[in-house]
Amino acid sequence: MRFPEDVPVLTDGTVTLRAHTSADIKPAFDVCQDPVMQEWTTIPVPYEWQHAEQYLTEFIPSGWRDCSSWGWAIEYDGRYAGTIDLRPGAGGVGEIGFGLAPWARGNGAMTRAVKLAVAHAFDQGWERVIWRAYVGNWGSRRVAWKSGFRNLVMVPAHGVARGVRKDEWIASITRDDDPEPQGHWWSVPVLEGDGVRLREFRSTDAKRVAEACNDERTQEWLVGLPSPYTLDDAEGFIESRQEIRASGEGVTWVIVDPDTDELLGNVSCFDLRNRIDQTMGEIGYWAHPEARGRGVMSKAVALVIRHAFTPLENGGLGRRRLVLFAAEGNTASKHVAEVNGFTEFGVERSASPTRDGRFLDTHGFDLLRTD
Protein backbone atom coordinates (compact mmCIF):
# COMPACT_ATOMS: atom_id res chain seq x y z
CA MET A 1 0.00 0.00 0.00
CA ARG A 2 1.23 3.46 -0.88
CA PHE A 3 0.31 6.45 1.23
CA PRO A 4 1.21 10.08 0.51
CA GLU A 5 4.43 11.42 1.98
CA ASP A 6 5.21 14.92 3.21
CA VAL A 7 1.56 15.74 3.86
CA PRO A 8 1.47 18.87 6.04
CA VAL A 9 0.05 18.26 9.50
CA LEU A 10 -2.51 20.90 10.54
CA THR A 11 -3.82 21.12 14.07
CA ASP A 12 -5.54 23.49 16.47
CA GLY A 13 -4.86 21.30 19.50
CA THR A 14 -8.26 19.62 19.37
CA VAL A 15 -8.56 18.48 15.76
CA THR A 16 -5.63 17.34 13.61
CA LEU A 17 -5.48 16.94 9.85
CA ARG A 18 -2.84 14.37 8.90
CA ALA A 19 -1.87 11.89 6.22
CA HIS A 20 -3.96 8.74 5.94
CA THR A 21 -2.51 5.41 7.07
CA SER A 22 -3.48 1.77 6.60
CA ALA A 23 -5.17 1.90 10.00
CA ASP A 24 -7.72 4.35 8.55
CA ILE A 25 -9.13 1.91 5.99
CA LYS A 26 -11.41 0.09 8.41
CA PRO A 27 -12.89 3.21 10.08
CA ALA A 28 -13.24 4.90 6.67
CA PHE A 29 -15.14 1.86 5.41
CA ASP A 30 -17.36 1.97 8.50
CA VAL A 31 -18.08 5.69 8.12
CA CYS A 32 -19.25 5.15 4.55
CA GLN A 33 -21.90 2.66 5.70
CA ASP A 34 -23.70 5.58 7.37
CA PRO A 35 -27.02 6.33 5.59
CA VAL A 36 -26.49 10.07 6.05
CA MET A 37 -23.10 9.87 4.36
CA GLN A 38 -24.56 7.88 1.49
CA GLU A 39 -27.48 10.28 1.05
CA TRP A 40 -25.45 13.47 0.80
CA THR A 41 -22.21 12.41 -0.92
CA THR A 42 -21.26 10.74 -4.17
CA ILE A 43 -19.65 7.65 -2.62
CA PRO A 44 -20.58 4.32 -4.22
CA VAL A 45 -23.62 2.54 -2.80
CA PRO A 46 -23.27 -0.16 -1.67
CA TYR A 47 -19.88 0.89 -0.31
CA GLU A 48 -17.47 -2.06 -0.26
CA TRP A 49 -14.08 -2.64 1.32
CA GLN A 50 -12.30 -2.21 -2.00
CA HIS A 51 -13.75 1.29 -2.34
CA ALA A 52 -12.19 2.42 0.95
CA GLU A 53 -8.89 0.76 0.13
CA GLN A 54 -8.74 2.28 -3.35
CA TYR A 55 -9.69 5.74 -2.13
CA LEU A 56 -7.06 5.88 0.63
CA THR A 57 -4.21 4.09 -1.15
CA GLU A 58 -4.67 5.26 -4.74
CA PHE A 59 -6.96 8.28 -5.16
CA ILE A 60 -5.63 10.39 -2.28
CA PRO A 61 -1.91 9.75 -3.02
CA SER A 62 -2.53 10.51 -6.70
CA GLY A 63 -4.21 13.79 -5.75
CA TRP A 64 -1.20 14.91 -3.74
CA ARG A 65 1.20 13.92 -6.54
CA ASP A 66 -0.57 15.76 -9.37
CA CYS A 67 -1.96 18.55 -7.13
CA SER A 68 -5.55 17.80 -8.14
CA SER A 69 -6.69 17.13 -4.57
CA TRP A 70 -5.16 17.49 -1.12
CA GLY A 71 -6.81 14.97 1.18
CA TRP A 72 -6.32 14.65 4.94
CA ALA A 73 -7.57 12.27 7.58
CA ILE A 74 -9.42 14.11 10.36
CA GLU A 75 -8.25 12.97 13.77
CA TYR A 76 -10.41 13.83 16.75
CA ASP A 77 -10.35 12.45 20.27
CA GLY A 78 -7.43 10.25 19.23
CA ARG A 79 -9.39 8.52 16.47
CA TYR A 80 -9.91 8.71 12.73
CA ALA A 81 -13.09 10.77 12.37
CA GLY A 82 -13.38 11.44 8.65
CA THR A 83 -11.76 12.97 5.60
CA ILE A 84 -11.44 16.51 4.28
CA ASP A 85 -9.96 17.64 0.99
CA LEU A 86 -9.07 20.76 -0.96
CA ARG A 87 -9.31 20.73 -4.75
CA PRO A 88 -7.18 23.47 -6.32
CA GLY A 89 -8.60 25.25 -9.34
CA ALA A 90 -7.62 28.04 -11.70
CA GLY A 91 -7.00 31.62 -10.68
CA GLY A 92 -6.51 30.97 -7.00
CA VAL A 93 -9.99 29.50 -6.55
CA GLY A 94 -10.66 25.95 -5.34
CA GLU A 95 -13.21 23.80 -3.55
CA ILE A 96 -13.46 22.04 -0.20
CA GLY A 97 -15.19 18.76 0.59
CA PHE A 98 -15.59 16.84 3.83
CA GLY A 99 -17.32 13.99 5.61
CA LEU A 100 -17.40 13.10 9.30
CA ALA A 101 -18.17 9.94 11.25
CA PRO A 102 -21.55 9.92 13.04
CA TRP A 103 -19.92 9.58 16.46
CA ALA A 104 -17.94 12.81 15.96
CA ARG A 105 -20.80 15.02 14.77
CA GLY A 106 -22.42 17.78 16.76
CA ASN A 107 -19.44 19.00 18.76
CA GLY A 108 -17.68 21.39 16.38
CA ALA A 109 -15.01 18.96 15.13
CA MET A 110 -15.85 19.48 11.46
CA THR A 111 -15.93 23.25 11.80
CA ARG A 112 -12.45 23.12 13.31
CA ALA A 113 -11.25 20.89 10.47
CA VAL A 114 -12.71 23.19 7.82
CA LYS A 115 -11.10 26.26 9.36
CA LEU A 116 -7.72 24.50 9.41
CA ALA A 117 -8.02 23.48 5.75
CA VAL A 118 -9.24 26.90 4.61
CA ALA A 119 -6.40 28.68 6.42
CA HIS A 120 -3.94 26.31 4.73
CA ALA A 121 -5.45 27.06 1.32
CA PHE A 122 -4.93 30.77 1.86
CA ASP A 123 -1.38 30.14 3.09
CA GLN A 124 -0.78 28.41 -0.25
CA GLY A 125 -1.91 31.46 -2.19
CA TRP A 126 -5.57 30.72 -2.79
CA GLU A 127 -7.90 33.72 -3.06
CA ARG A 128 -11.26 31.95 -2.59
CA VAL A 129 -12.55 28.61 -1.29
CA ILE A 130 -15.90 27.30 -2.55
CA TRP A 131 -18.24 25.01 -0.60
CA ARG A 132 -21.03 23.04 -2.23
CA ALA A 133 -23.71 20.72 -0.86
CA TYR A 134 -26.97 19.24 -2.06
CA VAL A 135 -30.00 21.20 -0.93
CA GLY A 136 -31.25 19.69 2.31
CA ASN A 137 -27.83 18.83 3.74
CA TRP A 138 -28.33 21.08 6.75
CA GLY A 139 -25.39 19.64 8.66
CA SER A 140 -22.92 20.58 5.93
CA ARG A 141 -24.53 23.99 5.47
CA ARG A 142 -24.24 24.74 9.17
CA VAL A 143 -20.53 23.83 9.16
CA ALA A 144 -20.00 26.17 6.20
CA TRP A 145 -21.90 28.97 7.95
CA LYS A 146 -19.93 28.51 11.19
CA SER A 147 -16.69 28.60 9.18
CA GLY A 148 -17.46 31.98 7.61
CA PHE A 149 -18.71 30.95 4.17
CA ARG A 150 -21.15 33.49 2.78
CA ASN A 151 -23.20 34.73 -0.19
CA LEU A 152 -25.08 31.46 -0.41
CA VAL A 153 -27.05 30.72 -3.56
CA MET A 154 -29.16 27.77 -4.68
CA VAL A 155 -28.47 26.46 -8.19
CA PRO A 156 -31.14 24.08 -9.52
CA ALA A 157 -29.93 20.72 -10.83
CA HIS A 158 -26.29 21.78 -10.51
CA GLY A 159 -25.05 18.61 -8.82
CA VAL A 160 -25.06 14.99 -9.87
CA ALA A 161 -25.18 11.99 -7.51
CA ARG A 162 -25.11 8.52 -9.03
CA GLY A 163 -26.63 9.80 -12.26
CA VAL A 164 -29.35 11.91 -10.63
CA ARG A 165 -29.39 15.70 -10.91
CA LYS A 166 -29.81 17.55 -7.61
CA ASP A 167 -30.19 21.17 -6.55
CA GLU A 168 -27.11 22.57 -4.87
CA TRP A 169 -26.22 25.21 -2.35
CA ILE A 170 -23.01 27.09 -3.10
CA ALA A 171 -21.14 29.57 -0.88
CA SER A 172 -17.57 30.80 -0.59
CA ILE A 173 -15.02 32.57 1.57
CA THR A 174 -12.10 34.75 0.48
CA ARG A 175 -8.76 35.31 2.14
CA ASP A 176 -9.93 38.75 3.33
CA ASP A 177 -13.17 37.48 4.88
CA ASP A 178 -13.60 36.97 8.62
CA PRO A 179 -13.80 33.17 9.12
CA GLU A 180 -16.71 33.52 11.53
CA PRO A 181 -20.48 33.11 11.08
CA GLN A 182 -22.22 35.88 9.17
CA GLY A 183 -25.68 36.74 10.46
CA HIS A 184 -27.78 34.48 12.64
CA TRP A 185 -28.76 30.83 12.48
CA TRP A 186 -31.56 30.90 15.00
CA SER A 187 -32.27 28.07 17.41
CA VAL A 188 -35.77 27.00 18.42
CA PRO A 189 -35.73 26.67 22.20
CA VAL A 190 -38.61 25.04 24.00
CA LEU A 191 -40.75 27.75 25.62
CA GLU A 192 -43.25 26.71 28.23
CA GLY A 193 -45.63 28.36 30.63
CA ASP A 194 -49.26 28.92 31.61
CA GLY A 195 -50.40 25.58 30.20
CA VAL A 196 -48.81 25.72 26.73
CA ARG A 197 -45.54 24.52 25.29
CA LEU A 198 -43.74 25.82 22.19
CA ARG A 199 -41.23 23.58 20.40
CA GLU A 200 -39.65 23.00 17.01
CA PHE A 201 -41.79 21.50 14.25
CA ARG A 202 -41.45 17.77 13.53
CA SER A 203 -42.43 15.83 10.44
CA THR A 204 -45.12 14.09 12.50
CA ASP A 205 -46.94 17.43 12.88
CA ALA A 206 -47.86 17.51 9.18
CA LYS A 207 -51.34 15.99 9.54
CA ARG A 208 -52.42 18.54 12.14
CA VAL A 209 -50.88 21.38 10.09
CA ALA A 210 -52.98 20.31 7.10
CA GLU A 211 -56.11 20.17 9.26
CA ALA A 212 -55.51 23.67 10.60
CA CYS A 213 -54.66 25.20 7.23
CA ASN A 214 -57.68 23.66 5.52
CA ASP A 215 -59.96 25.17 8.14
CA GLU A 216 -62.40 27.74 6.76
CA ARG A 217 -61.37 30.52 9.16
CA THR A 218 -57.65 29.96 8.58
CA GLN A 219 -58.22 30.05 4.83
CA GLU A 220 -60.28 33.23 5.21
CA TRP A 221 -57.53 35.24 6.90
CA LEU A 222 -54.44 33.68 5.30
CA VAL A 223 -55.29 33.98 1.62
CA GLY A 224 -51.77 33.03 0.56
CA LEU A 225 -52.32 29.44 1.68
CA PRO A 226 -52.95 26.80 -1.01
CA SER A 227 -56.59 25.77 -1.27
CA PRO A 228 -57.10 22.93 -0.70
CA TYR A 229 -54.12 22.58 1.61
CA THR A 230 -52.63 19.11 1.17
CA LEU A 231 -50.39 16.92 3.30
CA ASP A 232 -47.58 17.68 0.83
CA ASP A 233 -48.14 21.40 1.47
CA ALA A 234 -47.86 20.78 5.21
CA GLU A 235 -44.65 18.78 4.82
CA GLY A 236 -43.20 21.53 2.62
CA PHE A 237 -44.11 24.14 5.21
CA ILE A 238 -42.37 22.20 7.97
CA GLU A 239 -39.24 21.73 5.85
CA SER A 240 -39.17 25.45 4.99
CA ARG A 241 -38.94 26.39 8.67
CA GLN A 242 -35.30 25.29 8.63
CA GLU A 243 -34.52 27.72 5.84
CA ILE A 244 -35.90 30.77 7.63
CA ARG A 245 -33.83 29.86 10.71
CA ALA A 246 -30.65 29.21 8.74
CA SER A 247 -31.01 32.43 6.75
CA GLY A 248 -31.61 34.47 9.91
CA GLU A 249 -35.05 35.48 8.67
CA GLY A 250 -37.06 34.17 11.58
CA VAL A 251 -38.06 31.47 14.06
CA THR A 252 -41.21 29.35 14.02
CA TRP A 253 -42.65 27.32 16.86
CA VAL A 254 -45.41 24.75 16.96
CA ILE A 255 -47.76 25.26 19.88
CA VAL A 256 -48.57 21.96 21.59
CA ASP A 257 -50.55 20.63 24.51
CA PRO A 258 -47.98 19.96 27.27
CA ASP A 259 -49.66 16.67 28.18
CA THR A 260 -50.34 15.15 24.73
CA ASP A 261 -47.80 17.01 22.54
CA GLU A 262 -50.64 17.51 20.04
CA LEU A 263 -50.40 20.52 17.73
CA LEU A 264 -52.59 23.45 18.75
CA GLY A 265 -51.20 26.08 16.41
CA ASN A 266 -48.20 27.92 15.03
CA VAL A 267 -46.48 31.14 16.06
CA SER A 268 -43.54 32.87 14.38
CA CYS A 269 -41.26 35.82 14.89
CA PHE A 270 -39.99 36.82 11.45
CA ASP A 271 -38.65 39.68 9.31
CA LEU A 272 -35.61 39.63 11.60
CA ARG A 273 -33.42 40.83 8.72
CA ASN A 274 -35.62 43.83 7.96
CA ARG A 275 -33.81 45.95 5.38
CA ILE A 276 -34.26 49.16 7.39
CA ASP A 277 -34.43 48.06 11.04
CA GLN A 278 -32.79 44.80 12.08
CA THR A 279 -33.81 45.30 15.71
CA MET A 280 -37.48 44.65 14.97
CA GLY A 281 -39.53 41.54 14.33
CA GLU A 282 -43.05 40.66 13.24
CA ILE A 283 -45.33 38.21 15.05
CA GLY A 284 -47.59 35.90 13.04
CA TYR A 285 -49.75 32.95 14.02
CA TRP A 286 -52.59 30.58 13.25
CA ALA A 287 -54.54 28.17 15.44
CA HIS A 288 -55.93 24.70 14.96
CA PRO A 289 -59.75 24.86 15.25
CA GLU A 290 -59.64 22.71 18.41
CA ALA A 291 -57.48 25.31 20.16
CA ARG A 292 -59.67 28.35 19.62
CA GLY A 293 -61.49 30.10 22.45
CA ARG A 294 -59.13 28.76 25.11
CA GLY A 295 -56.60 31.59 25.30
CA VAL A 296 -53.92 29.33 23.81
CA MET A 297 -52.71 31.83 21.23
CA SER A 298 -52.52 34.73 23.65
CA LYS A 299 -50.37 32.62 26.00
CA ALA A 300 -48.14 31.39 23.17
CA VAL A 301 -47.55 34.90 21.85
CA ALA A 302 -46.66 36.05 25.36
CA LEU A 303 -43.93 33.39 25.50
CA VAL A 304 -42.57 34.48 22.10
CA ILE A 305 -42.58 38.14 23.13
CA ARG A 306 -40.50 37.32 26.19
CA HIS A 307 -38.01 35.34 24.11
CA ALA A 308 -37.87 37.98 21.37
CA PHE A 309 -37.03 40.74 23.86
CA THR A 310 -34.39 38.62 25.63
CA PRO A 311 -30.88 39.88 24.67
CA LEU A 312 -28.84 37.88 22.18
CA GLU A 313 -26.16 37.18 24.77
CA ASN A 314 -28.81 35.53 26.94
CA GLY A 315 -30.04 33.28 24.15
CA GLY A 316 -32.94 35.41 22.92
CA LEU A 317 -33.64 37.24 19.68
CA GLY A 318 -32.49 40.63 20.91
CA ARG A 319 -35.45 42.55 19.50
CA ARG A 320 -36.24 46.18 20.36
CA ARG A 321 -39.67 46.41 18.72
CA LEU A 322 -42.30 43.90 17.64
CA VAL A 323 -45.13 44.48 15.19
CA LEU A 324 -48.29 42.54 14.46
CA PHE A 325 -50.91 43.01 11.76
CA ALA A 326 -54.58 42.01 11.67
CA ALA A 327 -57.10 42.45 8.89
CA GLU A 328 -60.30 44.40 9.52
CA GLY A 329 -62.81 41.98 11.01
CA ASN A 330 -60.24 39.54 12.39
CA THR A 331 -61.30 40.21 15.97
CA ALA A 332 -59.56 37.12 17.37
CA SER A 333 -56.18 38.24 16.05
CA LYS A 334 -56.69 41.79 17.31
CA HIS A 335 -57.61 40.41 20.73
CA VAL A 336 -54.30 38.49 20.92
CA ALA A 337 -52.44 41.73 20.19
CA GLU A 338 -54.34 43.78 22.75
CA VAL A 339 -54.10 41.17 25.51
CA ASN A 340 -50.33 41.15 25.07
CA GLY A 341 -49.99 44.92 25.38
CA PHE A 342 -49.61 45.87 21.72
CA THR A 343 -50.72 49.37 20.76
CA GLU A 344 -52.47 50.09 17.48
CA PHE A 345 -50.35 52.54 15.52
CA GLY A 346 -52.26 52.88 12.28
CA VAL A 347 -54.35 51.43 9.49
CA GLU A 348 -53.14 50.39 6.06
CA ARG A 349 -56.02 50.96 3.69
CA SER A 350 -57.06 48.02 1.49
CA ALA A 351 -53.90 46.10 2.37
CA SER A 352 -55.38 42.65 3.03
CA PRO A 353 -56.69 40.78 -0.04
CA THR A 354 -59.51 38.27 0.30
CA ARG A 355 -60.26 35.15 -1.72
CA ASP A 356 -63.32 36.79 -3.27
CA GLY A 357 -61.30 39.69 -4.69
CA ARG A 358 -61.96 42.31 -2.03
CA PHE A 359 -59.29 44.24 -0.09
CA LEU A 360 -59.69 44.88 3.61
CA ASP A 361 -57.99 47.47 5.77
CA THR A 362 -55.13 46.16 7.92
CA HIS A 363 -54.57 47.29 11.50
CA GLY A 364 -50.98 47.61 12.65
CA PHE A 365 -49.92 47.08 16.27
CA ASP A 366 -46.53 47.42 17.92
CA LEU A 367 -44.83 46.70 21.22
CA LEU A 368 -41.56 48.17 22.48
CA ARG A 369 -39.12 46.58 24.88
CA THR A 370 -39.25 48.60 28.09
CA ASP A 371 -35.97 47.73 29.82
Sequence and secondary structure as in RCSB ss.txt:
>XXXX:A:sequence
MRFPEDVPVLTDGTVTLRAHTSADIKPAFDVCQDPVMQEWTTIPVPYEWQHAEQYLTEFIPSGWRDCSSWGWAIE
YDGRYAGTIDLRPGAGGVGEIGFGLAPWARGNGAMTRAVKLAVAHAFDQGWERVIWRAYVGNWGSRRVAWKSGFR
NLVMVPAHGVARGVRKDEWIASITRDDDPEPQGHWWSVPVLEGDGVRLREFRSTDAKRVAEACNDERTQEWLVGL
PSPYTLDDAEGFIESRQEIRASGEGVTWVIVDPDTDELLGNVSCFDLRNRIDQTMGEIGYWAHPEARGRGVMSKA
VALVIRHAFTPLENGGLGRRRLVLFAAEGNTASKHVAEVNGFTEFGVERSASPTRDGRFLDTHGFDLLRTD
>XXXX:A:secstr
    SS   EE SSEEEE   GGGHHHHHHHTT HHHHHHS   SS  HHHHHHIIIIIHHHHHHHTS EEEEEE
ETTEEEEEEEEEE GGGEEEEEEEE GGGTTSSHHHHHHHHHHHHHHHTT SEEEEEEETT HHHHHHHHHTT E
EEEEEEEEEEETTEEEEEEEEEEETTS SS  S       EEETTEEEE   GGGHHHHHHHHHSHHHHHH TTS
 SS  HHHHHHHHHHHHHHHHTTS EEEEEE TTT  EEEEEEEE TT SS TTEEEEEEEE GGGTTTTHHHHH
HHHHHHHHHS GGGTS   SEEEEEEETT HHHHHHHHHTT EEEEEEEEEEE TTS EEEEEEEEEE   
